Every structure is written in C-alpha cells, then in structure tokens.
C-alpha cells in the first residue's frame, strides 16, 4: 500500500486503492450479507456483513488515516458511536464530561446510560479552576470532552486534560465533530479515542447519518469491534460509499468553511444588532489562545451569536433568512441556522440551559461554502428585519 503524507492525498486515496480484479478507481458497494469460505472457519477477510464489510472497511481505513489513528470504526449514527463507547465501562462507573455538551449526548448520558448501565455523570467546566479535580471519584473511568462545544463553542485544553487522565488511569474521549481531522487531531494530543457525528462535516452533504470512533490502542479496538459487532449499529455499505465520496473533498470544503466563518464572525462582531459573537478564530473568544495552540489550518465553520433582543427578534431573523435554511444539524455545504433553545438543545433541562447561556437570543450558524458576499448579504437582510 502506498504511503500518503498530505491530508488531501490521504482523504482521496487511503483505503481506496483501485479494485485489484477490475481496476475500478471507486470502491465498489458490496451489498453481500454473507461471504463464501474456502473451508469451514477460514474466510477471505469477511464472513458476515455485520462483523465486517469491504465497503465499510474502506471507509474505516480512510477516516483512521485522517485522524492519524491505527483503527477506525463506523456506526449507524453519532449516537450509536457514543453508546458503543459507553458500553466499554462496567456498570457503576463514573464519567466526567464537559457541561456544555451536545443535547443528544447529554440526553443519552442523563436519561439512558444513567439508568440502563447504572453510570453516573459529572458535568463540569474544564476551564474553571478546580472543577475537574473536584469531580473526580474513586469509580471515575472515563472523561468525555467536546471541543469546541455545541452550541457555546467553549474550548477545552485536550493536552492538559490528557495528562491528568494518563496519571489517573481514565480513558479520554474527544468529540471532534466540529473541528474534523482537518483542523484538529485529538489522538495526537493524548486522547484515547476520538468520535464524530460523521453526519456533519465528514459526509458534508446532508444526506447520510453516521458515526465514527478512532483509536490507536489495540486493546480498545478489539473491545470496540466486539461491541460494534454485538450491538450491531453498523454503517450500511451504501452509506459507507456515500461518506467516502464526501470525504474526498473534505480538505477543500473545510478550508472554505473556515475562511467563510472567519469573515462572517468579523462581520457579525461589528454589527450594531448583535450583542455578542462566539467563534474560536476571534481574539475575543475566551479560549482563543487554546484554539490557536491545538488546532491547525483554521477554526471551523460554526458560529454562535447573541442577537440584541429575545425570542421575537431571533424568530424574525431566522424567518427572514433565505440562503440559510432554518434547520437542525450542521456541517454541510449549505448554510444552516437554528435556535438551540427551541431546536437542538430543547432536551437540555431549562436550568442547565440558563447556566450555560443557551438563551432565547442565541442563534447557531453553520457557515457553508457559498460565496461569502451572498452569505453576508443574507445575514444583513435578516438583521435589517429586526426592529
């Protein structure tokens, strides 16, 4: 197998060598559910498609290469990937996680894993002195970071947290959905596992739901593969093909997302109808220095802004947008806008939303790869509509 050093080269070639039988340069979609064995118990690499599939294997190789990982595992959704990781823990374990975590992950932690797996969770701000230390317990087994967080874009120092986890024997998981491996590689910073909702930037076209876990640890890979097979929430061959197709342009897309988002953030920060803008690429971001230290090539395509006003002003703004679709999810080629308190984070308890600043005047923007002039023109129209 050839060795590819550059990010874009790995995205296009890793796991996607021409088919040895036909010479096809695109990985075939293998729909087979079972594979013939020359003799009982001896197969050619695949035996049953839940356990392993040629098309899924190719995608898993591709994403592992981009995350500088030995192993990649693909799942039917980001939530399925999250649940599989939590199944690594024995019942009664304690997990420390960032307080401003994605609403779906928080829902799974609080309302499913807590009762079905008897796990307990501490939600802390890793940037508040002493909170991480105070949360540690004798039965702590895992630390879950999301950086930047969704939706307040809070950033945690992965390398700093990783050192503590290594000393204490905790597993460290980093959700890298917002940054993608183009901007950030958590395994290089000391994480044990990196997860993605690949529905977002990895696929990038709003047409596949998937999740990913990557690791460099042989033991973790063995255990994760056992769980992937046993729980069965695997990515289909067709969806594996689709995300591989999307990932070929990941480098180009992420570069454009980052450039557009930086321009939009600077525009919004100077606008009189905007109270505050949160974007890691702005010097006004509270953890801008950490972002510069642990990311590369830019700061992603997600922006959170607080409009002057409340729910009525937010609604007027979102209804007026035309280029931006008012929709959940993020990370696709098109611009998306949403209201976290009503939409993606409605499952977060009201008191927690208030503590985190998920307020009625908060709007989350996923900046697409359209022409920047059209993006800013659309935002201008939305802001002008606010009385």
matplotlib code that plots the C-alpha trace (Angstrom):
import matplotlib.pyplot as plt

x = [0.0, 1.3, 2.1, 0.3, 1.5, -0.7, -4.2, -5.9, -4.0, -5.0, -8.6, -8.6, -6.5, -6.5, -8.5, -9.4, -6.9, -8.1, -10.0, -7.5, -9.9, -11.5, -9.2, -12.2, -10.9, -14.0, -14.6, -17.4, -20.6, -20.6, -24.2, -23.5, -24.6, -22.5, -19.2, -18.2, -15.5, -13.0, -13.0, -15.1, -13.8, -11.3, -12.5, -11.1, -11.3, -15.1, -17.7, -20.8, -21.6, -22.4, -19.0, -17.2, -17.9, -15.5, -17.1, -17.3, -13.8, -12.5, -14.2, -12.9, -9.4, -9.9, -11.1, -8.4, -5.8, -7.1, -7.2, -3.7, -5.2, -4.5, -8.1, -11.5, -14.9, -18.1, -21.6, -25.1, -25.1, -23.1, -25.4, -24.7, -21.0, -21.4, -23.5, -20.9, -18.0, -20.0, -20.5, -16.8, -17.4, -18.5, -21.8, -21.5, -18.7, -18.5, -17.9, -16.7, -17.9, -17.9, -21.1, -22.0, -22.3, -24.4, -28.0, -28.3, -25.2, -26.5, -29.8, -28.2, -25.9, -28.7, -31.7, -30.5, -26.9, -27.6, -30.5, -29.8, -26.0, -26.0, -23.5, -23.1, -22.0, -20.5, -20.9, -18.1, -16.4, -12.8, -11.8, -13.0, -10.1, -10.7, -14.0, -12.3, -10.4, -13.4, -15.4, -13.0, -14.2, -12.8, -15.0, -14.2, -13.4, -13.8, -13.6, -15.6, -14.6, -16.4, -14.2, -15.4, -18.7, -22.2, -23.6, -21.5, -18.2, -16.3, -12.8, -11.0, -7.3, -7.1, -3.4, -3.8, -6.7, -5.0, -2.0, -4.4, -6.2, -3.0, -1.9, -5.3, -5.9, -9.0, -10.0, -10.2, -12.7, -12.9, -15.8, -14.2, -17.3, -17.0, -13.3, -12.9, -9.4, -8.6, -8.4, -7.7, -6.3, -7.2, -5.2, -2.1, -2.8, -3.2, -6.8, -7.5, -10.5, -11.9, -15.6, -17.5, -21.0, -20.0, -23.4, -21.9, -18.7, -17.2, -20.1, -20.8, -23.9, -26.8, -27.7, -26.1, -26.4, -23.3, -20.9, -17.2, -14.8, -11.0, -8.2, -4.5, -5.0, -5.0, -7.0, -9.6, -10.0, -10.6, -13.2, -14.9, -15.0, -16.6, -19.2, -19.8, -20.5, -22.5, -24.7, -25.0, -25.4, -23.2, -22.9, -24.5, -22.4, -24.2, -23.8, -20.1, -19.7, -21.5, -19.4, -16.2, -17.3, -18.0, -14.6, -12.6, -13.3, -13.0, -9.8, -11.3, -14.6, -13.1, -10.7, -13.7, -15.9, -13.1, -12.5, -16.1, -16.8, -13.9, -15.3, -18.9, -17.7, -15.9, -18.9, -21.3, -19.0, -19.1, -22.9, -25.0, -27.8, -25.6, -24.9, -22.0, -20.3, -18.6, -16.1, -12.7, -11.0, -11.9, -9.4, -12.5, -13.1, -12.3, -10.1, -8.7, -5.2, -6.0, -7.7, -4.6, -2.4, -4.3, -5.9, -4.3, -5.3, -8.2, -11.0, -14.0, -17.3, -19.5, -20.5, -22.8, -24.2, -26.4, -28.8, -29.9, -33.4, -35.1, -37.2, -39.2, -36.0, -34.5, -37.6, -37.8, -34.1, -34.4, -37.6, -36.1, -33.0, -33.3, -29.8, -29.6, -32.0, -33.6, -32.8, -31.1, -27.8, -24.7, -21.5, -22.9, -22.0, -25.1, -25.5, -27.8, -29.2, -31.1, -32.3, -30.7, -33.1, -36.1, -34.5, -31.3, -31.0, -34.6, -33.9, -31.4, -33.0, -34.1, -31.9, -28.9, -29.6, -29.7, -26.4, -24.7, -26.1, -28.4, -30.8, -33.6, -31.4, -28.9, -28.6, -26.3, -24.9, -23.3, -21.5, -21.5, -19.2, -21.3, -19.9, -19.1, -20.8, -24.1, -23.8, -23.2, -26.0, -28.4, -27.4, -27.7, -31.3, -32.1, -30.6, -32.2, -35.6, -35.2, -37.0]
y = [0.0, 3.4, 5.9, 9.2, 12.1, 15.0, 15.4, 15.8, 12.9, 10.6, 11.7, 10.7, 7.5, 5.9, 2.7, 3.4, 1.7, 0.6, -2.7, -5.5, -7.5, -4.8, -1.8, 0.3, 3.5, 3.9, 1.4, -0.9, -1.1, -4.6, -5.5, -9.1, -10.1, -13.3, -14.4, -17.9, -19.6, -21.9, -24.2, -24.0, -21.3, -19.9, -16.8, -14.2, -11.3, -11.2, -13.7, -11.7, -8.1, -7.0, -8.2, -6.7, -5.4, -4.5, -1.0, -0.2, -1.4, 1.0, 4.0, 3.0, 2.9, 6.3, 8.0, 6.3, 7.7, 11.3, 11.1, 9.7, 6.5, 2.8, 1.9, 3.4, 2.0, 3.2, 3.2, 3.9, 7.3, 9.5, 8.5, 4.8, 5.5, 7.3, 4.4, 1.9, 3.8, 4.0, 0.2, -0.2, 0.8, -1.6, -0.9, 1.6, 3.6, 7.4, 9.7, 13.3, 15.3, 18.9, 20.8, 22.3, 19.0, 18.4, 18.0, 14.4, 13.3, 14.9, 13.2, 9.8, 10.3, 11.6, 9.6, 6.4, 5.4, 6.5, 4.1, 1.2, 1.0, 2.4, 5.1, 8.4, 11.7, 14.9, 17.9, 20.4, 23.4, 22.3, 26.0, 26.8, 26.2, 23.1, 21.8, 18.9, 17.9, 18.2, 15.9, 13.0, 10.0, 6.5, 5.0, 7.5, 5.6, 8.0, 11.7, 12.9, 16.2, 18.0, 20.9, 23.2, 22.5, 22.7, 25.4, 27.8, 26.9, 26.5, 25.1, 22.7, 22.1, 18.5, 18.0, 19.3, 17.1, 14.1, 14.4, 14.1, 11.2, 9.3, 9.9, 8.7, 5.9, 7.4, 6.9, 10.2, 10.6, 13.7, 14.5, 16.1, 16.7, 20.5, 20.6, 17.5, 15.9, 18.8, 21.3, 19.1, 15.6, 14.8, 11.5, 13.5, 15.5, 12.5, 11.3, 7.6, 7.8, 10.4, 10.3, 12.0, 12.6, 11.9, 13.1, 16.6, 17.7, 14.3, 13.5, 17.2, 16.9, 16.5, 13.0, 10.4, 9.7, 8.1, 8.0, 7.2, 6.1, 6.1, 4.9, 3.9, 1.4, -2.3, -3.4, -0.6, -1.5, -5.2, -4.3, -1.7, -4.1, -6.7, -4.2, -2.9, -6.5, -7.4, -4.3, -4.2, -0.5, -0.6, 1.7, 0.3, -0.3, 2.3, 5.0, 4.0, 4.6, 8.0, 9.3, 8.1, 10.1, 13.2, 12.8, 13.1, 16.9, 17.3, 19.4, 21.8, 22.1, 22.7, 25.3, 27.2, 26.7, 28.2, 31.1, 32.0, 31.6, 33.9, 36.6, 36.2, 36.3, 39.5, 41.0, 40.0, 41.2, 44.7, 44.7, 47.0, 44.5, 41.7, 41.6, 39.0, 36.6, 33.4, 32.0, 30.4, 32.5, 35.8, 37.2, 38.0, 34.2, 33.3, 30.4, 31.8, 31.0, 27.4, 27.2, 28.6, 26.1, 22.9, 23.4, 23.9, 25.5, 27.4, 27.3, 25.6, 26.7, 27.1, 30.4, 31.2, 34.7, 36.5, 39.0, 42.1, 41.2, 37.9, 35.1, 37.5, 39.0, 35.6, 34.4, 37.4, 37.0, 33.2, 33.6, 36.4, 34.3, 32.8, 31.5, 30.0, 27.1, 27.1, 23.5, 21.3, 19.6, 21.4, 20.9, 20.6, 22.6, 24.8, 27.4, 26.4, 28.4, 27.3, 28.3, 25.9, 26.6, 25.6, 23.1, 21.1, 21.7, 21.6, 18.3, 20.1, 21.0, 24.7, 25.4, 23.9, 26.0, 29.1, 28.2, 27.6, 30.7, 28.9, 31.8, 33.0, 35.4, 32.7, 31.7, 29.0, 29.3, 26.6, 28.5, 26.8, 27.1, 29.5, 32.8, 35.0, 38.0, 36.1, 34.8, 38.2, 39.7, 37.2, 37.8, 41.6, 41.1, 39.1, 41.6, 44.5, 42.9, 43.2, 46.3]
z = [0.0, -0.9, 1.8, 1.7, 3.8, 2.9, 4.3, 0.9, -0.5, 2.4, 2.0, -1.6, -1.5, 1.9, 1.8, -1.8, -3.9, -7.4, -7.3, -8.0, -10.1, -12.3, -11.9, -10.7, -9.1, -7.0, -4.1, -5.1, -2.9, -1.6, -0.6, 0.3, 3.8, 3.8, 2.2, 1.0, 2.9, 1.1, 4.1, 7.3, 9.6, 7.1, 5.1, 2.7, 5.2, 5.6, 6.8, 7.8, 6.9, 10.4, 11.5, 8.6, 5.1, 2.3, 1.6, 5.3, 5.9, 3.2, 4.8, 8.2, 6.8, 5.2, 8.4, 10.5, 8.2, 8.5, 12.4, 12.5, 14.0, 13.6, 13.7, 12.7, 13.3, 11.6, 13.1, 12.0, 13.8, 16.1, 18.9, 18.2, 18.3, 21.7, 23.1, 22.0, 23.7, 27.0, 26.8, 27.4, 31.0, 33.8, 35.5, 38.3, 36.6, 36.9, 33.9, 33.8, 30.9, 29.8, 30.9, 27.5, 25.7, 22.6, 23.6, 22.2, 24.0, 27.2, 26.8, 26.3, 29.4, 31.7, 30.6, 29.1, 30.2, 33.8, 34.3, 32.0, 32.6, 36.1, 35.1, 36.9, 35.3, 36.4, 34.1, 34.6, 33.0, 32.4, 32.2, 35.7, 38.2, 40.4, 38.8, 37.0, 40.1, 42.4, 40.1, 40.2, 42.2, 43.0, 40.4, 37.6, 34.5, 31.6, 30.6, 27.7, 26.0, 23.3, 22.0, 20.8, 22.5, 20.9, 21.0, 23.0, 21.4, 24.6, 24.2, 26.5, 26.5, 25.3, 26.1, 29.6, 30.4, 28.7, 31.1, 34.1, 32.5, 32.0, 35.6, 36.9, 34.5, 32.9, 29.3, 27.4, 24.6, 22.4, 20.2, 17.2, 15.1, 14.9, 14.0, 11.9, 11.4, 9.0, 11.9, 14.9, 15.8, 19.4, 19.4, 18.7, 21.8, 24.1, 23.7, 23.7, 21.4, 19.0, 18.0, 15.2, 14.2, 10.6, 9.5, 9.7, 8.1, 7.3, 4.9, 4.3, 2.1, 4.4, 3.0, 5.3, 9.1, 10.6, 13.5, 13.9, 16.6, 16.0, 18.3, 18.3, 21.1, 20.1, 23.2, 22.8, 19.1, 20.0, 22.6, 20.3, 17.4, 19.7, 20.8, 17.2, 16.1, 19.2, 19.3, 15.6, 14.9, 11.9, 8.9, 5.7, 2.6, 0.6, 3.3, 3.6, -0.1, 0.2, 3.1, 1.3, -1.7, 0.5, 2.3, -0.9, -0.8, 2.9, 2.7, 0.2, 2.0, 5.4, 4.1, 2.6, 5.7, 7.9, 5.6, 5.3, 9.0, 9.9, 7.6, 8.9, 12.5, 12.0, 10.2, 13.0, 15.7, 14.2, 13.6, 15.9, 16.2, 17.5, 21.2, 21.2, 18.7, 19.8, 17.3, 18.1, 15.4, 17.1, 19.6, 21.8, 22.3, 25.9, 24.9, 21.7, 22.8, 23.4, 20.0, 18.3, 20.2, 19.5, 16.1, 12.7, 9.4, 10.9, 13.4, 11.7, 10.3, 13.4, 14.8, 17.8, 18.1, 20.5, 19.0, 20.8, 22.0, 22.7, 21.2, 19.0, 17.5, 16.9, 15.2, 12.9, 12.0, 11.2, 9.2, 7.1, 6.0, 2.5, 1.7, 5.2, 5.8, 9.2, 10.1, 12.7, 12.0, 10.7, 8.7, 5.2, 2.1, 2.5, 5.2, 8.1, 11.0, 14.1, 17.5, 20.1, 23.0, 20.8, 18.5, 19.0, 22.8, 23.9, 25.7, 28.0, 31.3, 31.4, 34.5, 32.7, 29.5, 31.7, 33.4, 30.0, 28.3, 25.9, 25.9, 23.7, 21.8, 20.9, 17.3, 15.9, 12.4, 10.3, 7.6, 4.3, 1.3, -0.8, -2.0, 1.1, -0.5, -0.7, 2.9, 4.3, 2.2, 3.5, 7.1, 6.5, 5.4, 8.4, 10.8, 9.0, 9.6, 13.3, 14.6]

ax = plt.figure().add_subplot(projection="3d")
ax.plot(x, y, z, "-o")
ax.set_aspect("equal")
plt.show()
